[in-house]
Each structure stands twice: as C-alpha cells, then as structure tokens.
C-alpha cells in the first residue's frame, strides 16, 4: 500500500541503477501510494472521536454515552469519508478516460494541430531544432503514446492513478483504528467501573500519542526524519483537536448561561 521510498538508505544507490534493476523496476510500473488516504483518515478519525468525547464531557454526559456516541460517529463518519474518497478517486479516473477519448478525437480530426501542441510542449522543456523534431516524430508515431503524452504533458494527469477501492479502504481502516484511540479510556472505564481516573485527560494524551505515531509512520515510509514528521503531525492534528475542544467548551458556556 505504501511504497518504500527509504530503501536507498539500506543499499547502495548504484545497485539500484544497474540496467537489470532499472528494467525490473520499470516493468513493474509506478507504485501507487495510499499514504495520503491513510494519514487523512487517521487524523480525521482521531479528531472526530476526540471532539465527540470533548462535547460529551462538556455536557456532563456519562462515560457510557461517550462510548456510544463515539462509536456511532466513528462508523458513520468513517464510512462517509471512505465513500467520499471512493467517489472522488473514481471521478478522477473517469476524467482521465474522458480526456483520453477527447484527445484521441482531436488527433483524428486535427492531427497537425495536435502535433504542433506536442512540439510546443517539448520546446518549452528546452528541445529545439532537429532534436525537437525527432521527439515529436517519435511521440506522434504511435496513437496511444500520442494520447498519453497529451494527457500527461498538456493536462498534467497521471496515467495510473490510485484505485478507488483501495483508497477508500485505506481511509476507512485508518479512520476506525486511529479514531478508536480517544475512546479507549472511556471504554475501559465502562468495562471496569472506576478503573480509569479522569478518562478525558487520558483521551487527550492518547490522541496526542496517536498523532505522533501517524507522523512517525509517515516519516518512516517517506524516508524523512521521524522526529520532524511526528512533531509536524502532532502540531497539525493537535490544532484540529484543540479547536474541537474549544468549540465544545464555548458552546457549553453558552448552554449553561441560557
């Protein structure tokens, strides 16, 4: 699900760039990463359930109600996010299909105009003279390659985007797993009454740990500094969670005064 971008730290770069290694890597095609979908779902899941806990505690509701509301929101919002991600990713793929059809039609109707577009696109990349004409000739010699060139160079789209089902699954899985963490102190306290002192504080602490863990995982996957990635995710997620708590606190004050 997540390509190992950090593998070069564990083997010489030269070994990864031999003709055989390059050929094998290119034959496999580009690796699709669903890291964005996972991080998005994880952060939103933690913030959503923490906001439910903050609101319920602010309203002086029991721990059992916090768990029920939290789990209900966890599954409902998680499914909603996954469905939205699925439809959005599917729309991107449908757009790619439509652009390929449109470009193919334009190539059939005005080939010289489309050939000139290729010429200008690659002239902007620094090609000129005979080199430019050879590039244009090669790219436009095959219709499918010509269409691919227009889609990627003119429209800036990827030919092999993420799969809607996998993107939705990554979002839903991360939302459920990480989103459960803020509810754990309340759940444990309900299962063993009085076993957790001040569960809301524990919920806040565990939410912070969840943000750090997601950030560390992102850093490990991308091959960047774990500390920086973890702290960055903690700050961004913490701001979102703090905003949710502040809103609940303000609304509680309004409700108490009315």
RATASUL-V465656 format. One record per backbone hydrogen bond with DSSP energy under -0.5 kcal/mol. NH is the residue of the N-H (numbers start at 1). CO is the residue of the C=O. If there is no record, write none. Layout:
# RATASUL-V465656
[[NH;CO] [NH;CO]]
This chain:
# RATASUL-V465656
[[3;1] [5;3] [5;221] [7;4] [9;6] [10;7] [16;12] [16;13] [17;14] [18;15] [22;18] [23;19] [24;20] [25;21] [26;22] [27;23] [28;24] [29;25] [29;26] [34;1] [38;34] [39;35] [40;36] [41;37] [42;38] [43;39] [44;40] [45;41] [46;42] [47;43] [48;44] [49;45] [50;46] [51;47] [52;48] [53;49] [54;50] [55;51] [56;52] [57;53] [58;54] [59;55] [60;57] [61;56] [66;62] [67;63] [68;64] [69;65] [70;66] [71;67] [72;68] [73;69] [74;70] [75;71] [76;72] [77;73] [78;73] [78;74] [79;75] [80;76] [81;77] [82;78] [83;79] [84;80] [85;81] [86;82] [87;83] [88;84] [89;85] [90;86] [91;87] [92;88] [93;89] [94;90] [95;91] [96;92] [97;93] [98;94] [99;95] [100;96] [101;97] [102;98] [103;99] [104;100] [105;101] [106;102] [107;103] [108;104] [109;105] [110;106] [114;110] [115;111] [116;112] [117;113] [118;114] [119;115] [120;116] [121;117] [122;118] [123;119] [124;120] [126;123] [127;122] [131;128] [132;128] [133;129] [134;130] [135;131] [136;132] [137;133] [138;134] [139;135] [140;136] [141;137] [141;138] [142;138] [146;142] [147;143] [148;144] [149;145] [150;146] [151;147] [152;148] [153;149] [154;149] [154;150] [155;150] [157;151] [161;159] [167;163] [168;164] [169;165] [170;166] [171;167] [172;168] [173;169] [174;170] [175;171] [176;172] [177;173] [178;174] [179;174] [179;175] [180;176] [181;177] [181;178] [182;178] [183;180] [184;180] [184;181] [187;183] [188;184] [189;185] [190;186] [191;187] [192;188] [195;192] [197;195] [201;198] [202;198] [203;199] [204;200] [205;201] [206;202] [207;203] [208;204] [209;205] [210;206] [211;207] [212;208] [213;209] [214;210] [215;211] [216;212] [217;213] [218;214] [219;215] [220;216] [221;217] [222;218] [223;219] [224;219] [229;225] [230;226] [231;227] [232;228] [233;229] [234;230] [235;231] [236;232] [237;233] [238;234] [239;235] [240;236] [241;237] [242;238] [243;239] [244;240] [245;241] [246;242] [247;243] [248;244] [249;245] [250;246] [251;247] [252;248] [253;249] [254;250] [255;251] [256;252] [257;253] [258;254]]
